[in-house]
Amino acid sequence: MPFTQDIVLLIFLAQFLAYTVKGLIGFGNPLISAPLLSMGLDNVVITPGTLLTDIPINAYISWKNRKKLQPLRILPLLAAVICGIIPGAFLLRVSLPWVLKTILGVVVVLLGVEMATRSRHVKATVKDTAALRLLVAFCSGVTGGLFGINMFLTAYLQRTAKDYDEFKGSICLLFFGDNLTRLVVYLIGGMINREILYFAAISAAAGLLAMLTAGWLGKYLDEKKLMKAAIVLFIAGGISIIFKSLVFHT
């Protein structure tokens, strides 16, 4: 696929917006970038390409919050995530692009609805059992392998983490382990090519600028309002992808 000026601009702007939001609220970049990028690119390019920028960002956030991490709790989850990544990556390689985009749209809408519901019921809790944790982590690995989106684990840890620092450290450590595993799987499967490296280079430039922008904006913007705006954006992006993929099969 040729990287025209329009495609380069789409990648840069989508990734800049996505990583700015991640810098401000700590997560959610693929939920913003994937629907936008899907307007001009296939998931087979988007998912591996975004991965290469996610690795250093998640490593940094995990290290920053390392004192809050609970290794005995996180490592079994990481193992379950890794088990889910393999079938997810396989589905990414063999499935039809428009089918993947439809699934992606549904995933984004469901996550947006869950986030909106949770924001109205802050005290809601989940019975925390080992079986539930592992099931959620496995399903999250599948969605990570397909879309680079660990939606189930993100929603689950937000409900069960003791505080926000623990959530950020835990989720980003899991993301980092997920990222490294997917990188190995994609390399073995021959899914990292020159096209993806071009995509990653553009994304890295956008990500760096986004981190600087988020650091500046964070001093002036209210986190709760940002979260509400992100939820609206997630849902709108998911609906647009579902409509386009089902109607036009693109």
RODO-2510 file (C-alpha; in nm, 4 decimals, decimal comma):
residues 250
     n   res          X          Y          Z
     1     m     0,0000     0,0000     0,0000
     2     p     0,1477     0,3408    -0,0987
     3     f     0,1927     0,5910     0,1839
     4     t     0,0345     0,8923     0,0189
     5     q     0,0285     1,2327     0,1849
     6     d    -0,3303     1,1717     0,2943
     7     i    -0,2393     0,8398     0,4597
     8     v     0,0647     0,9876     0,6337
     9     l    -0,1455     1,2759     0,7642
    10     l    -0,4178     1,0351     0,8817
    11     i    -0,1641     0,8223     1,0714
    12     f     0,0056     1,1212     1,2324
    13     l    -0,3128     1,2986     1,3414
    14     a    -0,4849     0,9811     1,4665
    15     q    -0,1806     0,8734     1,6668
    16     f    -0,1191     1,2235     1,7986
    17     l    -0,4759     1,2432     1,9295
    18     a    -0,4612     0,8891     2,0694
    19     y    -0,1310     0,9268     2,2543
    20     t    -0,2286     1,2688     2,3857
    21     v    -0,5309     1,1065     2,5497
    22     k    -0,3108     0,8239     2,6867
    23     g    -0,0740     1,0824     2,8291
    24     l    -0,3626     1,2590     2,9995
    25     i    -0,5711     0,9682     3,1343
    26     g    -0,3228     0,6792     3,1251
    27     f    -0,4867     0,4453     2,8702
    28     g    -0,7161     0,4271     2,5690
    29     n    -0,4874     0,5144     2,2791
    30     p    -0,5794     0,2155     2,0564
    31     l    -0,9490     0,2754     2,1202
    32     i    -0,9094     0,6181     1,9633
    33     s    -0,6518     0,5489     1,6936
    34     a    -0,7831     0,2132     1,5652
    35     p    -1,1292     0,3380     1,4572
    36     l    -0,9765     0,6463     1,2926
    37     l    -0,6956     0,4570     1,1209
    38     s    -0,9390     0,1885     1,0031
    39     m    -1,0894     0,4481     0,7719
    40     g    -0,7823     0,4151     0,5484
    41     l    -0,5823     0,1127     0,6656
    42     d    -0,6337    -0,2546     0,7503
    43     n    -0,5853    -0,3950     1,1010
    44     v    -0,2996    -0,6108     0,9726
    45     v    -0,1007    -0,2843     0,9416
    46     i    -0,2505    -0,0868     1,2316
    47     t    -0,2095    -0,3444     1,5084
    48     p     0,1584    -0,4414     1,4560
    49     g     0,2537    -0,0852     1,3617
    50     t     0,1106     0,0736     1,6761
    51     l     0,2752    -0,1969     1,8866
    52     l     0,6250    -0,0638     1,8157
    53     t     0,5383     0,2741     1,9683
    54     d     0,3453     0,1273     2,2622
    55     i     0,6424    -0,0734     2,3948
    56     p     0,8588     0,2148     2,5262
    57     i     0,5589     0,4129     2,6543
    58     n     0,4179     0,1232     2,8570
    59     a     0,7647     0,0362     2,9889
    60     y     0,8089     0,3917     3,1162
    61     i     0,4699     0,4077     3,2916
    62     s     0,5248     0,0654     3,4520
    63     w     0,8648     0,1691     3,5876
    64     k     0,7252     0,4965     3,7171
    65     n     0,4587     0,3123     3,9209
    66     r     0,6693     0,0068     4,0120
    67     k     0,6256     0,0521     4,3898
    68     k     0,2516    -0,0198     4,3574
    69     l     0,2897    -0,3410     4,1567
    70     q     0,1911    -0,6814     4,2971
    71     p     0,3968    -0,9423     4,1052
    72     l     0,2156    -1,2476     4,2452
    73     r    -0,1126    -1,1047     4,1171
    74     i     0,0141    -0,9730     3,7838
    75     l     0,2300    -1,2614     3,6538
    76     p    -0,0570    -1,5194     3,6279
    77     l    -0,2627    -1,2573     3,4441
    78     l     0,0254    -1,1949     3,2055
    79     a     0,0509    -1,5701     3,1353
    80     a    -0,3224    -1,5830     3,0521
    81     v    -0,2911    -1,2754     2,8311
    82     i    -0,0058    -1,4404     2,6404
    83     c    -0,2181    -1,7527     2,5858
    84     g    -0,4905    -1,5350     2,4337
    85     i    -0,2550    -1,3400     2,2086
    86     i    -0,1697    -1,6432     1,9938
    87     p    -0,5248    -1,7186     1,8682
    88     g    -0,5893    -1,3443     1,8399
    89     a    -0,2856    -1,2955     1,6154
    90     f    -0,3903    -1,5974     1,4064
    91     l    -0,7384    -1,4517     1,3548
    92     l    -0,5802    -1,1195     1,2545
    93     r    -0,3881    -1,2960     0,9789
    94     v    -0,6667    -1,5132     0,8338
    95     s    -0,9847    -1,3082     0,8812
    96     l    -1,1475    -1,0737     0,6304
    97     p    -1,0634    -0,7044     0,6953
    98     w    -1,4260    -0,5884     0,6974
    99     v    -1,5205    -0,8623     0,9440
   100     l    -1,2387    -0,7533     1,1763
   101     k    -1,3485    -0,3913     1,1481
   102     t    -1,7060    -0,4836     1,2400
   103     i    -1,5829    -0,6728     1,5455
   104     l    -1,3567    -0,3800     1,6328
   105     g    -1,6500    -0,1400     1,6182
   106     v    -1,8561    -0,3600     1,8508
   107     v    -1,5610    -0,3911     2,0916
   108     v    -1,5154    -0,0144     2,1069
   109     v    -1,8872     0,0560     2,1605
   110     l    -1,9136    -0,2052     2,4374
   111     l    -1,6115    -0,0630     2,6148
   112     g    -1,7486     0,2894     2,5868
   113     v    -2,0840     0,1831     2,7330
   114     e    -1,9103    -0,0044     3,0172
   115     m    -1,6935     0,2969     3,0972
   116     a    -1,9958     0,5302     3,0938
   117     t    -2,1905     0,2954     3,3233
   118     r    -1,8986     0,2615     3,5605
   119     s    -1,8550     0,6380     3,5796
   120     r    -2,2091     0,6666     3,7124
   121     h    -2,1610     0,3865     3,9637
   122     v    -1,8169     0,4513     4,1044
   123     k    -1,8698     0,2195     4,4028
   124     a    -1,9558    -0,0822     4,1891
   125     t    -1,7383    -0,3838     4,2711
   126     v    -1,6485    -0,7164     4,1128
   127     k    -1,6053    -1,0378     4,3089
   128     d    -1,2354    -1,0999     4,2586
   129     t    -1,1643    -1,4703     4,1992
   130     a    -0,8638    -1,6377     4,0367
   131     a    -1,0804    -1,8041     3,7695
   132     l    -1,2435    -1,4746     3,6727
   133     r    -0,9090    -1,2954     3,6592
   134     l    -0,7601    -1,5581     3,4274
   135     l    -1,0672    -1,5681     3,2001
   136     v    -1,0693    -1,1901     3,1670
   137     a    -0,6954    -1,1877     3,0963
   138     f    -0,7271    -1,4590     2,8273
   139     c    -1,0117    -1,2764     2,6500
   140     s    -0,8137    -0,9555     2,6761
   141     g    -0,5175    -1,1295     2,5123
   142     v    -0,7375    -1,2341     2,2195
   143     t    -0,8569    -0,8758     2,1628
   144     g    -0,4976    -0,7582     2,2051
   145     g    -0,3752    -0,9972     1,9372
   146     l    -0,6516    -0,8865     1,7028
   147     f    -0,6753    -0,5128     1,7631
   148     g    -0,4047    -0,4146     2,0122
   149     i    -0,6890    -0,3383     2,2566
   150     n    -0,6930    -0,5054     2,5998
   151     m    -1,0473    -0,3924     2,6706
   152     f    -1,1570    -0,6603     2,9156
   153     l    -0,8522    -0,6379     3,1388
   154     t    -0,8597    -0,2580     3,1402
   155     a    -1,2225    -0,2493     3,2534
   156     y    -1,1636    -0,5246     3,5114
   157     l    -0,8548    -0,3703     3,6724
   158     q    -1,0197    -0,0304     3,6923
   159     r    -1,2877    -0,1886     3,9102
   160     t    -1,0543    -0,3952     4,1291
   161     a    -0,7334    -0,1901     4,1726
   162     k    -0,6920    -0,0292     4,5159
   163     d    -0,5938     0,3093     4,3722
   164     y    -0,5168     0,4771     4,0411
   165     d    -0,1398     0,4385     4,0746
   166     e    -0,1791     0,0628     4,1195
   167     f    -0,4084     0,0505     3,8179
   168     k    -0,1678     0,2420     3,5942
   169     g     0,1348     0,0403     3,7008
   170     s    -0,0445    -0,2945     3,6732
   171     i    -0,2173    -0,2336     3,3411
   172     c     0,0921    -0,0888     3,1760
   173     l     0,3089    -0,3772     3,2969
   174     l     0,0560    -0,6169     3,1464
   175     f     0,0497    -0,4075     2,8305
   176     f     0,4293    -0,4200     2,8178
   177     g     0,4328    -0,8006     2,8516
   178     d     0,1548    -0,8219     2,5929
   179     n     0,3519    -0,5925     2,3600
   180     l     0,6707    -0,7994     2,3791
   181     t     0,4809    -1,1251     2,3254
   182     r     0,2907    -0,9913     2,0277
   183     l     0,6131    -0,8562     1,8809
   184     v     0,7680    -1,2049     1,8926
   185     v     0,4519    -1,3630     1,7471
   186     y     0,4341    -1,1071     1,4675
   187     l     0,8052    -1,1463     1,3865
   188     i     0,7769    -1,5262     1,3713
   189     g     0,4644    -1,4953     1,1566
   190     g     0,6368    -1,2579     0,9144
   191     m     0,3905    -0,9791     0,9956
   192     i     0,6514    -0,7049     1,0460
   193     n     0,7455    -0,5594     0,7091
   194     r     0,8641    -0,2333     0,5568
   195     e     0,5102    -0,0943     0,5396
   196     i     0,4628    -0,1478     0,9130
   197     l     0,8013     0,0091     0,9905
   198     y     0,6973     0,3210     0,7956
   199     f     0,3740     0,3286     0,9928
   200     a     0,5668     0,2894     1,3203
   201     a     0,8072     0,5723     1,2339
   202     i     0,5193     0,8126     1,1715
   203     s     0,3477     0,6937     1,4900
   204     a     0,6646     0,7426     1,6965
   205     a     0,6938     1,1036     1,5840
   206     a     0,3267     1,1627     1,6665
   207     g     0,3653     0,9848     2,0022
   208     l     0,6620     1,1945     2,1096
   209     l     0,4825     1,5180     2,0265
   210     a     0,1690     1,3865     2,1994
   211     m     0,3548     1,3094     2,5245
   212     l     0,4951     1,6636     2,5319
   213     t     0,1507     1,8065     2,4569
   214     a    -0,0175     1,5953     2,7266
   215     g     0,2378     1,7079     2,9831
   216     w     0,1548     2,0692     2,9048
   217     l    -0,2244     2,0266     2,8808
   218     g    -0,2419     1,8214     3,2010
   219     k    -0,1767     2,1336     3,4046
   220     y    -0,4940     2,3005     3,2786
   221     l    -0,7524     2,0314     3,1963
   222     d    -0,9887     1,8471     3,4321
   223     e    -0,9354     1,4678     3,4231
   224     k    -1,3061     1,3836     3,4717
   225     k    -1,4074     1,5946     3,1712
   226     l    -1,1337     1,4363     2,9630
   227     m    -1,2604     1,0900     3,0553
   228     k    -1,6161     1,1785     2,9499
   229     a    -1,4914     1,3208     2,6196
   230     a    -1,2875     1,0048     2,5571
   231     i    -1,5932     0,7845     2,6177
   232     v    -1,7976     0,9816     2,3639
   233     l    -1,5139     0,9558     2,1132
   234     f    -1,4790     0,5797     2,1678
   235     i    -1,8490     0,5139     2,1080
   236     a    -1,8762     0,7453     1,8057
   237     g    -1,5688     0,5878     1,6475
   238     g    -1,7029     0,2363     1,7030
   239     i    -2,0410     0,3172     1,5496
   240     s    -1,8775     0,4737     1,2432
   241     i    -1,6604     0,1652     1,1857
   242     i    -1,9550    -0,0745     1,2227
   243     f    -2,1604     0,1253     0,9703
   244     k    -1,8836     0,1523     0,7107
   245     s    -1,7713    -0,2109     0,7341
   246     l    -2,1229    -0,3578     0,7186
   247     v    -2,2501    -0,1308     0,4417
   248     f    -1,9400    -0,1043     0,2206
   249     h    -1,7427    -0,4158     0,3281
   250     t    -1,4252    -0,2049     0,3490
***
